[in-house]
Amino acid sequence: MKVVWIAYPGGAAAKQVPELLGCAENALGLREFVAAKGHELVSTSETGPALEPLLAEATVVIATPFWPAYITRERLAKMPNVRLLLTAGVGSDHFDLAAAAERGLTVAEVTGSNVVSVAEHVVLQILALVRNFVPGYQEVVSGGWDIAKVAARSHDLEGMTVGIVGMGRIGQRVAERLRPFDVKVLYYDNRRLSTVEEGVLEVRYRSLDALLPACDVVSINAPLTPATDRLFNAARLAKMKRGAYLVNTARGRIVDTAALVEALQSGQLAGYAGDVWYPQPAPKDHPWRTMPHHAMTPHVSGTTLEAQARYAAGIRDCLERFFDGQPLDRDYLIVEKGKVVSPSYSYAFG
């Protein structure tokens, strides 16, 4: 049985930091475990055509959202032996879930492994935008001391209204972490929280179109599904309060690429902080690299060393159960027995 692990190249850091489990070289720390079970683990950072000979032999494919190998319907058709698709992390949109369901495959991800890491990153990026941190840092690095230039776009977060789009595990933790800042929090989700949950989190529900014009900051924390693909298009960005900030640690394709650039150039948005791109890795000429007033990062929010330890442990659990013929943890399942079963995805696939 061949297990194929696809991840970003670790380079020198792979040897210097053994805890960097999420890179191709360190293979989630699972080489000895897989070998002891009598199977072969192959690591690669290839995501293009050179990957396909490995996929053709794979029984298990482990991919990561941070360096995604897009396992499309066409690729799945060339993978006769595959039985299990695993996401080392959270967010399995790099797999064609409908095609996997039709094939009767199992798809799983390590639910909850990234929630703390991403929620902290959301607050970091909100503050980076509102306090105009990146230009301030660049002013220091360039040898300058133009306080007026930096302060002219710097604000207090206190008293602002923050909207959270997607009130799942991450969205709820973002709300918890925002409470000390004395902000008003509104949220939208396709499933409304209970009155008790809303009271504990101190959040209020709004429809998406009612939330957008009411918020100074909007954080996107929803999965990528057919329903959320380009959800933030030109029309939706135009509904946001002029001069608001948008933070996206979910998936790049939830925001329309060109429409976002135009909204920043026109001043409709005061800033955008994203940790996710489409495609990934982002090409060097991706327009989000050079658009004004951004605080982008290269999809690192959910892969702190602590998060890597969590998702490596989850992948090991999935493999151990699979090798032993046992069912996977139900909390991890995205596709099972020909059906998309995760609440985060199932409503969008019917």
C-alpha positions in Angstrom: 0.0 0.0 0.0 1.4 3.4 -1.0 0.8 6.5 1.0 1.6 9.8 -0.9 2.3 12.9 1.2 2.2 16.2 -0.8 3.5 19.3 1.0 5.6 22.4 0.8 9.4 22.0 0.6 11.0 22.7 4.0 14.5 23.4 2.8 17.1 24.0 5.5 14.4 24.5 8.1 13.4 20.9 7.7 16.6 19.7 9.4 17.1 22.7 11.7 13.5 22.5 13.2 12.3 18.8 13.5 9.0 20.2 14.8 8.3 21.5 11.2 6.2 18.4 10.6 4.1 20.0 7.8 6.9 20.1 5.2 7.5 17.4 2.6 10.8 16.3 4.1 9.6 15.7 7.6 6.4 14.0 6.5 4.3 14.6 9.6 6.8 12.5 11.5 5.1 9.4 10.2 7.8 7.6 8.1 8.7 5.1 10.7 5.1 4.5 11.7 3.9 3.8 8.1 6.9 1.6 7.5 6.3 -0.4 10.7 2.8 -1.1 9.4 4.3 -2.6 6.2 3.4 0.3 3.9 5.4 2.8 1.8 5.3 6.6 2.4 6.4 8.8 -0.5 6.9 12.5 0.1 6.8 15.1 -2.7 6.3 18.9 -3.1 5.3 18.3 -6.8 1.7 19.5 -7.5 1.8 19.6 -11.3 2.0 16.9 -14.0 5.1 15.3 -12.3 2.8 14.3 -9.4 0.5 12.2 -11.5 2.6 9.0 -11.7 2.7 8.9 -7.9 -1.1 9.5 -7.7 -1.7 6.6 -10.1 -0.1 4.2 -7.5 -1.5 5.8 -4.4 -3.9 4.1 -2.0 -3.9 7.0 0.4 -3.2 10.6 -0.5 -2.4 13.2 2.2 -2.5 16.8 1.1 -2.3 20.1 2.8 -4.2 23.4 2.3 -1.0 25.3 2.6 0.6 23.8 -0.6 -2.5 22.3 -2.2 -2.4 19.6 -4.8 -5.7 20.0 -6.6 -7.2 16.5 -6.8 -9.7 17.1 -9.5 -12.3 14.8 -11.1 -9.9 14.3 -14.0 -7.0 13.3 -11.6 -9.2 11.0 -9.6 -10.2 9.1 -12.8 -6.5 8.2 -13.2 -6.1 7.0 -9.6 -7.4 3.4 -9.7 -6.1 2.3 -6.3 -7.0 5.3 -4.1 -9.3 4.7 -1.2 -8.6 7.5 1.3 -8.0 11.2 0.9 -6.7 13.1 3.9 -6.2 16.8 4.6 -3.4 17.6 7.0 -5.2 20.6 8.4 -8.7 21.9 7.8 -10.4 22.7 4.5 -10.7 19.9 1.9 -11.7 22.0 -1.1 -8.5 21.0 -2.9 -10.3 17.6 -3.3 -13.2 17.3 -5.7 -15.6 16.2 -3.0 -18.5 15.4 -5.4 -16.2 13.2 -7.5 -14.8 11.5 -4.4 -18.4 10.7 -3.2 -19.3 9.2 -6.6 -16.3 7.0 -6.3 -17.2 5.9 -2.8 -14.0 7.2 -1.4 -13.4 8.4 2.2 -12.3 12.0 2.7 -11.3 13.3 6.1 -9.6 16.3 7.6 -8.3 17.0 11.1 -11.2 19.0 12.4 -10.2 21.5 15.1 -6.5 21.3 14.6 -6.1 24.9 13.4 -8.9 26.8 15.3 -6.7 28.5 17.9 -4.0 29.3 15.4 -6.3 30.8 12.8 -8.4 32.8 15.3 -5.3 34.4 16.7 -4.2 35.3 13.2 -7.5 36.9 12.5 -7.1 39.2 15.4 -3.5 39.9 14.4 -4.6 40.9 10.9 -7.5 43.0 12.1 -5.1 45.0 14.3 -2.5 45.2 11.5 -5.0 46.9 9.3 -6.8 49.1 11.8 -3.6 50.4 13.4 -1.8 50.7 10.0 1.0 48.5 11.2 2.6 47.4 8.0 3.3 51.0 6.7 4.7 51.8 10.2 7.0 48.9 10.0 8.1 49.7 6.5 8.8 53.3 7.6 11.3 52.0 10.2 12.9 49.6 7.8 13.4 52.3 5.1 15.1 54.6 7.6 12.2 57.1 7.8 10.3 58.7 10.6 7.2 60.1 8.9 4.7 59.8 11.8 2.0 61.8 10.0 2.0 59.4 7.0 1.4 56.4 9.3 -0.9 58.0 11.8 -3.2 59.4 9.1 -4.6 55.9 8.5 -4.4 54.6 12.1 -7.4 54.0 14.3 -8.5 52.5 17.6 -10.3 49.2 17.3 -12.4 49.9 20.4 -15.9 51.0 19.5 -15.9 49.5 16.0 -18.4 47.0 14.7 -16.9 43.7 13.6 -18.8 41.3 11.4 -17.9 37.6 11.3 -19.0 35.6 8.2 -19.0 32.0 9.3 -19.6 31.3 13.0 -18.1 27.9 13.2 -15.3 26.8 15.5 -12.9 29.5 14.2 -15.5 32.3 14.0 -16.6 31.6 17.6 -13.0 31.8 18.8 -12.5 35.1 17.0 -15.6 36.5 18.8 -14.2 35.3 22.1 -10.8 37.0 21.4 -12.4 40.2 20.4 -14.4 40.8 23.6 -11.5 42.5 25.5 -11.4 45.1 22.7 -14.9 46.4 23.5 -16.3 46.0 20.0 -19.8 45.2 18.8 -19.8 41.8 17.0 -22.4 40.8 14.4 -22.3 37.5 12.6 -23.8 35.7 9.6 -23.9 31.9 9.1 -26.2 29.6 7.2 -27.0 28.1 10.6 -27.9 30.5 13.3 -26.6 29.9 16.9 -28.9 29.4 19.7 -30.0 32.3 21.9 -27.8 31.0 24.7 -24.8 30.7 22.4 -25.3 34.2 21.1 -25.5 35.5 24.7 -22.4 33.7 25.8 -20.4 35.0 22.8 -22.0 38.5 23.0 -22.9 38.4 19.2 -25.9 39.3 17.2 -27.2 37.6 14.0 -27.7 39.5 10.8 -28.3 38.5 7.2 -25.2 38.9 5.1 -26.6 41.9 3.2 -27.6 43.6 6.5 -24.3 42.8 8.1 -22.0 44.3 5.4 -23.0 48.0 5.5 -23.1 47.9 9.3 -19.5 46.8 9.9 -16.2 48.6 10.1 -14.4 45.3 9.9 -15.5 42.0 8.3 -13.8 38.7 8.9 -14.4 35.7 6.6 -14.3 32.4 8.4 -16.4 30.1 6.1 -15.4 27.1 4.1 -15.1 27.2 0.3 -18.1 25.5 -1.2 -20.1 26.2 -4.4 -22.2 28.5 -2.3 -19.3 30.6 -1.1 -17.2 30.6 -4.2 -16.7 34.4 -5.1 -19.3 35.2 -2.4 -17.5 38.6 -2.0 -17.8 39.7 -5.6 -18.0 43.3 -6.8 -21.6 43.7 -5.8 -21.0 42.5 -2.2 -17.9 44.6 -1.8 -19.9 47.6 -2.9 -22.4 46.9 -0.1 -19.7 47.1 2.6 -19.4 50.4 4.5 -17.0 52.7 2.6 -13.6 52.6 4.2 -14.2 49.3 6.0 -11.6 46.6 6.4 -11.8 43.0 5.1 -9.9 40.0 6.6 -9.9 36.6 4.9 -8.3 33.6 6.5 -10.7 31.1 5.0 -10.1 30.6 1.2 -8.9 33.0 -1.5 -11.7 32.1 -3.9 -14.3 33.4 -1.5 -13.2 36.9 -2.6 -13.2 37.9 -6.3 -9.6 38.7 -7.2 -10.1 41.6 -9.6 -13.0 43.1 -7.7 -10.9 43.3 -4.5 -8.1 45.2 -6.2 -10.6 47.7 -7.6 -12.3 48.2 -4.2 -8.9 49.0 -2.6 -7.8 51.3 -5.4 -11.1 53.2 -5.3 -11.1 53.6 -1.5 -14.3 51.5 -1.1 -12.2 49.3 1.2 -9.5 50.9 3.5 -7.6 47.7 3.7 -7.5 43.9 3.1 -5.6 41.3 5.2 -5.6 37.8 3.8 -3.8 34.6 4.5 -5.3 32.7 1.6 -4.9 33.0 -2.1 -6.1 31.4 -5.4 -4.3 29.6 -6.8 -1.7 28.5 -4.2 1.2 29.0 -4.1 0.4 32.4 -5.5 2.3 33.3 -8.7 4.8 36.2 -8.4 2.6 38.4 -10.5 -0.6 37.8 -8.5 -2.3 41.2 -8.2 -2.9 40.9 -4.5 0.9 41.1 -3.9 1.0 44.7 -5.2 -2.5 46.1 -4.4 -2.6 49.1 -2.0 -3.3 48.9 1.7 -2.9 45.1 2.2 -1.4 43.0 4.9 -1.1 39.6 3.2 0.6 36.5 4.5 1.4 33.2 2.6 -1.2 30.9 4.2 0.6 30.4 7.5 -2.3 31.1 9.9 -3.2 27.5 10.5 0.2 25.9 10.5 2.0 27.1 13.6 4.3 24.5 15.1 1.6 23.7 17.6 -1.0 23.3 14.9 1.3 21.0 12.9 1.6 18.8 16.0 -2.2 18.6 16.2 -2.8 17.8 12.6 0.1 15.3 12.4 -1.5 13.4 15.4 -4.9 13.5 13.7 -3.4 12.1 10.4 -1.7 9.3 12.3 -5.0 8.4 14.0 -6.7 8.3 10.6 -4.0 6.1 9.1 -3.9 3.8 12.1 -7.6 3.2 11.9 -7.5 2.8 8.1 -4.6 0.3 8.2 -6.4 -1.7 11.0 -9.8 -1.7 9.1 -11.5 0.5 11.7 -13.8 3.4 11.0 -12.3 6.9 11.2 -13.3 9.4 13.8 -16.6 10.7 12.8 -15.6 14.3 13.6 -12.9 14.1 10.9 -15.1 12.7 8.1 -16.0 14.9 5.1 -17.0 12.1 2.6 -18.2 8.7 3.7 -19.8 5.9 1.7 -20.6 8.0 -1.3 -22.0 11.0 0.6 -20.6 14.3 1.8 -21.4 14.1 5.5 -19.6 17.2 7.0 -22.1 19.9 8.0 -19.6 22.5 6.7 -19.9 21.1 3.2 -22.9 18.9 2.8 -25.6 21.6 2.3 -23.7 22.9 -0.7 -23.5 19.6 -2.5 -27.0 18.3 -2.0 
